[in-house]
Amino acid sequence: MASFFHQISLFRRILLKTRPYALTWPHIRQVDRRSKFARLHKQSNLPSFFRIQSGKLSRFPPSILVSQTATAMPPTHQSSSTTKVSTFFSATLLLWVISVFFQILFNKRRDLLYIFAGGFFYQFANWVIRFSVSRDPLFVNTSVSLLHSAVTSISVVFILLNQWSLTSFKRMFEHKELVEGTWPWAYQALCFSCGYFAYDQQDMLQYRLYSGFIPSILTHHLVLLICFTLALYRRITINYLILTLICELHSVFLHVRKLRRMAGVRDAESRVVKVEWILNWIMFVFTRLVSHILITGKLIKDASKFEKGIEWPLAMLGMAGMNLLNAFLGIDLFNAFKKEKKPQQNNPKRHE
């Protein structure tokens, strides 16, 4: 009995040292119970009589007095900005879908059905992974992205080798061939990839897999959807866009690295990780940096051969954006490489 009153007295002194704040159960449910209550328990040194069990404070009434450190965060400007970002990109995606439907139904562009075929294919892959492997939205999204990178890489390599077998290497990269021509299966591959970007945009919006006031990944997908669909509508620069998709060979290793870290494989000294980093850097240099710089150089060289219109300015703007993103990606990749190489002294199981 004396021990009981001693614990009550100790808890009363703890409450007097902190500024009390009423926290009701509906507010508690809005925050991560385990982490919030565990942090409260650790900071206030509650006696064992008041231990936290399964995210609840045992023997506490529905309305409790706790330290202000455990209060739920009020709505902030950041949440409002996130809502505006989601609304904007959802609206643009809806307008894009309506535009494609209009082309198919009223302009009889049945060839554009490959866009929806691609979108449905990757959405089906999403469902399969979600119900058979994991329900984690980030894991599912990354897995489908890996599938897209693999499918697109194989398609682009096949298209280039097939065209090379049909004509000379020099003729493949003539201005007229790149702008006005369409290699076998290039149109379908571009439509299929366009369907993926629409699917991925919707998936990231649904599960909030983005960050920042102007999310770079959502902006990237929106720009690609605009450029790809304009090219598909007018049947121009299809081969140019196929060449830009060769960077998906590097994306394969980006997604593999992400899934590898999710699986807990983080030993920088292991042979698998070393081989992965070697291939990652090789593909980054040759399929992103070098290839996109060469495409940009080709556009500049053939600028006078373009007809007056939006084709050349739009192509140059797109390549400038890609080269800028490649530079930022290279910096991020180098920082990740250095971070992974450092020995994790404090906590070897920590996540990035």
Secondary structure per residue as TSV (DSSP state, phi and psi in degrees):
chain	resnum	aa	ss	phi	psi
A	1	M	-	360.0	-40.5
A	2	A	H	-63.3	-39.1
A	3	S	H	-63.2	-37.6
A	4	F	H	-62.1	-49.0
A	5	F	H	-67.4	-30.9
A	6	H	H	-63.7	-41.5
A	7	Q	H	-67.2	-38.7
A	8	I	H	-62.6	-43.4
A	9	S	H	-63.9	-40.6
A	10	L	H	-63.2	-42.8
A	11	F	H	-65.6	-37.0
A	12	R	H	-63.8	-39.3
A	13	R	H	-66.7	-36.6
A	14	I	H	-62.8	-43.9
A	15	L	H	-64.8	-36.9
A	16	L	H	-68.4	-26.5
A	17	K	H	-79.7	-18.6
A	18	T	S	-110.8	155.8
A	19	R	-	-80.3	115.4
A	20	P	E	-70.1	150.8
A	21	Y	E	-150.8	129.8
A	22	A	E	-76.4	126.3
A	23	L	E	-126.5	115.1
A	24	T	E	-91.5	163.2
A	25	W	H	-61.5	-37.1
A	26	P	H	-58.8	-35.5
A	27	H	H	-70.0	-36.7
A	28	I	H	-62.6	-36.1
A	29	R	T	-67.8	-17.3
A	30	Q	T	-82.3	-9.8
A	31	V	S	-116.8	169.1
A	32	D	-	-72.7	105.2
A	33	R	H	-61.0	-47.7
A	34	R	H	-62.1	-48.0
A	35	S	H	-69.2	-40.7
A	36	K	H	-66.9	-48.2
A	37	F	H	-70.2	-33.7
A	38	A	H	-64.8	-39.8
A	39	R	H	-67.5	-38.2
A	40	L	H	-63.1	-44.2
A	41	H	H	-63.4	-39.2
A	42	K	H	-69.9	-40.3
A	43	Q	H	-73.0	-36.5
A	44	S	H	-94.6	-6.0
A	45	N	T	55.0	48.8
A	46	L	-	-62.6	141.4
A	47	P	-	-67.6	166.3
A	48	S	G	-62.1	-25.1
A	49	F	G	-60.7	-29.2
A	50	F	G	-108.3	31.0
A	51	R	-	-62.9	152.8
A	52	I	E	-88.3	129.1
A	53	Q	E	-128.6	120.2
A	54	S	T	56.1	41.5
A	55	G	T	77.6	12.6
A	56	K	E	-129.4	150.8
A	57	L	E	-87.8	115.5
A	58	S	T	-68.6	143.1
A	59	R	T	64.5	27.4
A	60	F	-	-108.9	144.2
A	61	P	-	-71.8	169.7
A	62	P	S	-56.4	-33.4
A	63	S	E	-113.5	121.0
A	64	I	E	-123.8	158.4
A	65	L	E	-100.0	120.0
A	66	V	E	-132.5	171.0
A	67	S	E	-67.8	149.7
A	68	Q	G	-64.9	-15.5
A	69	T	G	-65.2	-19.1
A	70	A	G	-99.4	6.6
A	71	T	-	-70.5	147.3
A	72	A	-	-69.8	143.3
A	73	M	-	-69.9	130.4
A	74	P	-	-71.2	163.4
A	75	P	-	-56.6	133.5
A	76	T	-	-117.0	173.3
A	77	H	H	-64.3	-29.5
A	78	Q	H	-64.7	-42.1
A	79	S	H	-65.1	-36.6
A	80	S	H	-65.3	-40.3
A	81	S	H	-65.1	-39.5
A	82	T	H	-61.2	-40.6
A	83	T	H	-63.8	-41.5
A	84	K	H	-65.7	-40.3
A	85	V	H	-62.5	-46.4
A	86	S	H	-61.4	-41.9
A	87	T	H	-63.8	-44.2
A	88	F	H	-62.8	-51.7
A	89	F	H	-71.3	-29.6
A	90	S	H	-66.7	-40.5
A	91	A	H	-65.4	-42.8
A	92	T	H	-65.9	-36.5
A	93	L	H	-66.8	-39.9
A	94	L	H	-63.5	-43.0
A	95	L	H	-63.0	-37.6
A	96	W	H	-63.6	-44.3
A	97	V	H	-61.9	-43.8
A	98	I	H	-61.6	-40.4
A	99	S	H	-61.8	-44.5
A	100	V	H	-66.3	-42.1
A	101	F	H	-60.0	-40.3
A	102	F	H	-61.3	-44.4
A	103	Q	H	-62.8	-39.3
A	104	I	H	-72.2	-45.2
A	105	L	H	-80.0	-43.8
A	106	F	H	-97.7	-29.5
A	107	N	S	-100.8	6.5
A	108	K	-	56.2	36.8
A	109	R	-	-90.4	72.2
A	110	R	G	-66.2	-20.4
A	111	D	G	-64.8	-20.6
A	112	L	G	-77.8	-6.0
A	113	L	H	-62.6	-21.3
A	114	Y	H	-62.2	-25.1
A	115	I	H	-63.1	-48.4
A	116	F	H	-70.8	-30.6
A	117	A	H	-61.1	-42.5
A	118	G	H	-65.0	-44.1
A	119	G	H	-60.8	-45.0
A	120	F	H	-67.2	-36.2
A	121	F	H	-61.0	-48.1
A	122	Y	H	-74.6	-29.1
A	123	Q	H	-68.1	-38.6
A	124	F	H	-63.7	-41.1
A	125	A	H	-61.3	-37.9
A	126	N	H	-59.3	-47.6
A	127	W	H	-63.2	-41.9
A	128	V	H	-61.1	-47.1
A	129	I	H	-66.5	-40.2
A	130	R	H	-64.3	-38.7
A	131	F	H	-95.3	-9.8
A	132	S	H	-117.6	-22.5
A	133	V	T	-116.8	-61.5
A	134	S	-	-156.3	149.6
A	135	R	-	-99.3	1.9
A	136	D	-	-65.9	117.7
A	137	P	H	-56.9	-39.0
A	138	L	H	-68.6	-40.6
A	139	F	H	-64.2	-44.1
A	140	V	H	-63.7	-46.3
A	141	N	H	-62.0	-43.0
A	142	T	H	-66.7	-37.8
A	143	S	H	-64.5	-42.7
A	144	V	H	-67.5	-36.9
A	145	S	H	-63.0	-38.2
A	146	L	H	-63.3	-41.2
A	147	L	H	-61.4	-44.1
A	148	H	H	-62.6	-43.7
A	149	S	H	-61.3	-41.0
A	150	A	H	-67.2	-46.9
A	151	V	H	-63.3	-44.8
A	152	T	H	-66.6	-40.8
A	153	S	H	-61.7	-46.1
A	154	I	H	-62.7	-41.1
A	155	S	H	-63.7	-45.9
A	156	V	H	-65.0	-44.6
A	157	V	H	-62.0	-42.3
A	158	F	H	-62.7	-45.1
A	159	I	H	-61.4	-44.0
A	160	L	H	-67.2	-44.6
A	161	L	H	-67.0	-38.1
A	162	N	H	-65.1	-43.3
A	163	Q	H	-68.2	-36.2
A	164	W	H	-62.6	-35.0
A	165	S	H	-73.3	-21.8
A	166	L	H	-91.0	-26.1
A	167	T	S	-144.7	-179.9
A	168	S	-	-79.5	156.4
A	169	F	H	-62.9	-39.1
A	170	K	H	-65.7	-42.1
A	171	R	H	-67.7	-28.6
A	172	M	H	-58.3	-34.3
A	173	F	T	-108.3	22.8
A	174	E	-	-71.8	152.0
A	175	H	H	-57.5	-48.5
A	176	K	H	-63.1	-36.6
A	177	E	H	-67.9	-39.2
A	178	L	H	-75.2	-32.5
A	179	V	H	-92.2	-48.4
A	180	E	T	-99.6	-23.9
A	181	G	-	-85.8	167.9
A	182	T	-	-139.9	115.8
A	183	W	-	-68.5	152.9
A	184	P	T	-53.8	130.2
A	185	W	T	72.2	0.2
A	186	A	H	-69.0	-41.9
A	187	Y	H	-62.7	-46.1
A	188	Q	H	-64.8	-39.9
A	189	A	H	-64.9	-38.7
A	190	L	H	-68.5	-39.8
A	191	C	H	-62.1	-44.7
A	192	F	H	-62.3	-42.2
A	193	S	H	-68.2	-35.9
A	194	C	H	-62.6	-39.5
A	195	G	H	-62.4	-36.0
A	196	Y	H	-63.8	-45.5
A	197	F	H	-63.2	-35.0
A	198	A	H	-67.4	-44.4
A	199	Y	H	-59.3	-47.8
A	200	D	H	-65.1	-36.6
A	201	Q	H	-61.3	-45.1
A	202	Q	H	-66.3	-39.9
A	203	D	H	-66.0	-41.6
A	204	M	H	-68.8	-35.4
A	205	L	H	-68.2	-39.2
A	206	Q	H	-65.9	-41.6
A	207	Y	H	-105.4	11.1
A	208	R	T	53.8	48.3
A	209	L	-	-91.3	50.4
A	210	Y	-	-152.5	167.9
A	211	S	-	-150.3	161.8
A	212	G	S	98.2	155.8
A	213	F	S	-66.7	-37.4
A	214	I	S	-123.5	88.5
A	215	P	-	-60.9	123.7
A	216	S	H	-65.2	-36.4
A	217	I	H	-68.7	-40.0
A	218	L	H	-68.7	-39.4
A	219	T	H	-64.2	-42.2
A	220	H	H	-58.0	-47.7
A	221	H	H	-66.1	-39.0
A	222	L	H	-64.1	-44.0
A	223	V	H	-62.6	-43.1
A	224	L	H	-64.6	-40.5
A	225	L	H	-62.1	-41.1
A	226	I	H	-66.0	-48.9
A	227	C	H	-64.8	-44.5
A	228	F	H	-64.8	-46.8
A	229	T	H	-69.5	-36.1
A	230	L	H	-62.3	-40.6
A	231	A	H	-66.8	-39.9
A	232	L	H	-68.8	-38.5
A	233	Y	H	-61.8	-42.6
A	234	R	H	-96.7	-6.8
A	235	R	T	58.1	44.1
A	236	I	-	-130.4	156.1
A	237	T	S	54.2	26.1
A	238	I	H	-63.2	-44.5
A	239	N	H	-68.1	-34.2
A	240	Y	H	-59.8	-45.4
A	241	L	H	-68.5	-32.5
A	242	I	H	-63.5	-38.8
A	243	L	H	-64.2	-36.4
A	244	T	H	-66.9	-27.0
A	245	L	G	-76.2	-2.1
A	246	I	G	-65.8	-16.8
A	247	C	G	-66.1	-15.2
A	248	E	H	-64.7	-19.1
A	249	L	H	-61.2	-36.0
A	250	H	H	-77.2	-35.1
A	251	S	H	-59.0	-30.5
A	252	V	H	-54.2	-46.4
A	253	F	H	-76.4	-27.0
A	254	L	H	-64.0	-44.9
A	255	H	H	-72.0	-35.0
A	256	V	H	-62.3	-43.0
A	257	R	H	-61.7	-43.0
A	258	K	H	-63.3	-44.6
A	259	L	H	-68.0	-35.6
A	260	R	H	-62.1	-41.5
A	261	R	H	-71.1	-34.5
A	262	M	H	-62.7	-34.2
A	263	A	T	-78.2	-5.1
A	264	G	T	91.3	7.6
A	265	V	-	-87.3	99.6
A	266	R	-	-129.7	6.6
A	267	D	-	-74.3	108.3
A	268	A	T	-66.6	-17.6
A	269	E	T	-90.9	-6.3
A	270	S	S	-72.2	151.6
A	271	R	H	-64.6	-38.2
A	272	V	H	-61.4	-45.9
A	273	V	H	-66.0	-40.3
A	274	K	H	-63.3	-45.5
A	275	V	H	-62.9	-40.8
A	276	E	H	-61.5	-42.7
A	277	W	H	-67.4	-38.4
A	278	I	H	-61.1	-48.8
A	279	L	H	-65.9	-35.8
A	280	N	H	-59.6	-47.6
A	281	W	H	-69.4	-40.0
A	282	I	H	-61.2	-47.2
A	283	M	H	-67.4	-36.0
A	284	F	I	-62.2	-45.0
A	285	V	I	-67.3	-47.5
A	286	F	I	-87.7	-36.8
A	287	T	I	-94.5	-12.4
A	288	R	I	-112.6	-66.7
A	289	L	I	-61.6	-60.8
A	290	V	I	-64.7	-47.9
A	291	S	H	-63.1	-43.3
A	292	H	H	-72.2	-32.4
A	293	I	H	-66.8	-40.3
A	294	L	H	-64.7	-40.3
A	295	I	H	-64.8	-41.8
A	296	T	H	-62.3	-42.6
A	297	G	H	-62.2	-39.1
A	298	K	H	-63.9	-40.5
A	299	L	H	-63.9	-41.7
A	300	I	H	-66.2	-42.0
A	301	K	H	-63.7	-38.6
A	302	D	T	-98.0	18.9
A	303	A	G	-57.3	-39.3
A	304	S	G	-70.6	-18.0
A	305	K	G	-84.9	-13.6
A	306	F	S	-76.1	142.0
A	307	E	-	-72.9	158.7
A	308	K	S	-66.0	130.2
A	309	G	S	160.8	-159.3
A	310	I	S	-96.2	-4.1
A	311	E	H	-59.6	-54.3
A	312	W	H	-68.9	-46.9
A	313	P	H	-59.2	-40.7
A	314	L	H	-66.9	-40.6
A	315	A	H	-64.9	-43.0
A	316	M	H	-66.5	-39.7
A	317	L	H	-63.6	-42.1
A	318	G	H	-64.3	-43.1
A	319	M	H	-70.0	-34.8
A	320	A	H	-62.7	-42.0
A	321	G	H	-64.1	-41.4
A	322	M	H	-64.2	-42.9
A	323	N	H	-65.3	-35.9
A	324	L	H	-66.9	-43.8
A	325	L	H	-63.5	-36.5
A	326	N	H	-62.5	-38.3
A	327	A	H	-64.7	-45.6
A	328	F	H	-64.7	-38.9
A	329	L	H	-64.3	-39.6
A	330	G	H	-61.7	-40.9
A	331	I	H	-64.2	-45.8
A	332	D	H	-62.7	-38.9
A	333	L	H	-66.7	-40.1
A	334	F	H	-66.0	-41.5
A	335	N	H	-64.4	-39.8
A	336	A	H	-65.8	-37.6
A	337	F	H	-63.4	-45.7
A	338	K	H	-64.4	-41.2
A	339	K	H	-65.2	-37.9
A	340	E	H	-74.2	-26.8
A	341	K	H	-77.1	-25.4
A	342	K	S	-69.2	138.5
A	343	P	-	-66.8	129.7
A	344	Q	-	-84.8	90.6
A	345	Q	-	-76.5	-41.8
A	346	N	S	-75.2	-49.4
A	347	N	-	-147.5	100.1
A	348	P	T	-66.9	-12.1
A	349	K	T	-102.2	7.1
A	350	R	-	-68.6	154.4
A	351	H	-	-100.5	159.7
A	352	E	-	-67.1	360.0
